[in-house]
Amino acid sequence: MKARRGRAFGVFALALAGALAGACSSGAGAGEGAARVQSGAPTPAQLDGLPVVRILTPWGALGSGVPLADDVLITCRHCLPRGGSNRVEIDGVRRQFEVLAAGDTRDAKDDWAVIRVTPGGLPPAPAIDAVRRVREGEAVYLCGYWPGDGQRPERVDPRRVEPRAVCAQAVAVEGTRKLPADLTVFAEVGPSDIFRGMSGGPAAVWDRATQRLVVIGIYLGAAEYEPGQAERFGRVQVIRRMPPEAVQAAVKPER
């Protein structure tokens, strides 16, 4: 299904030329045998064109989101207020929101929500491919508002955090009851990486045919293993594939 193509948005805190080369190079963060970024991989400027919005709850919790239309976005449910509040700050603007569709829980595979915000004015939606199969070892780009290595989110002014891109490597992981492989994509970065603040941000792969990034889902967080599920070397990151409601909103927003 064809979605509108995004344009440049935000300024990535890019030591990114080096960060991408390092994160997706052999022996640098993703373990031995990690795939190298090929010449056709996105440049920092192209990554800068991947739309992502910053979400702040009334009490200052930081999250990310993917614009689907001028006034519609998808994020993780755990990035939204609880207890009846319908107000968030998005990209520095206080907005009201209504939930158009959402998963059943605030954790694991159902941790997503499509919301309409007032006022609108969100960046254009990215290209979305909700059914794309990701190859073992393929580079997956996670984007969002992460304070960075060594930074404790609770000690950082969330309004000063710039969006970052992290290059992960797709890995084959047998799905679990909470994280079924047909709804989730797994990626690996390093032995202890976790990206607080990136929750709800886009996970994208480079499409060689169209020479652009396509969003395959939203970032949920690090995997939690069930009893009997063998852990891999490294921290496995979980990407929730785009639900049909998000794809529909990106193509033809509900009015």
MOUR-V619240 format. One record per backbone hydrogen bond with DSSP energy under -0.5 kcal/mol. CO is the residue of the C=O (numbers start at 1). NH is the residue of the N-H. Records with the same first field share a line. If there is no record, write none. Layout:
# MOUR-V619240
CO=NH + NH
This chain:
# MOUR-V619240
12=14
13=15
15=19
16=20
17=21
18=22
19=23
20=24
22=25
25=28
27=29
31=27 + 34
38=41
43=47
44=48
46=49
47=50
48=9
49=51
53=65
54=91
55=63
56=89
57=60
61=57
63=55
65=53 + 67
66=74
67=126
69=72
70=121 + 122
71=117
72=68 + 69
73=115
74=66
75=113
76=79
77=80
82=85
86=97
88=90 + 95
89=56 + 91
90=93
93=90
95=88
96=118
98=100 + 116
101=114
107=110
108=111
110=112
112=103
113=75 + 115
114=100 + 101
115=73
116=98
118=96
127=215
129=132
135=138
138=170
140=142 + 168
141=204
142=166
144=146 + 164
148=151
150=152
151=153
152=155
153=156
156=158
157=160
158=161
163=13
164=144
166=142 + 168
168=140
169=188
170=137
171=173
178=109
179=176
180=183 + 184
183=241
185=239
186=171
187=237
188=169
190=235
194=196
195=198
196=147
197=145
198=201
199=64
201=219
202=143
203=216 + 217
204=141
205=207 + 214
206=208
207=211 + 212
212=207
214=205
215=129
216=242
217=203
218=240
219=200
221=238
223=225
226=229
228=230
234=236
235=189 + 237
236=223
237=187
238=220 + 221
239=185 + 241
240=218
243=246 + 247
244=248
245=249
246=250
247=251
248=252
250=4
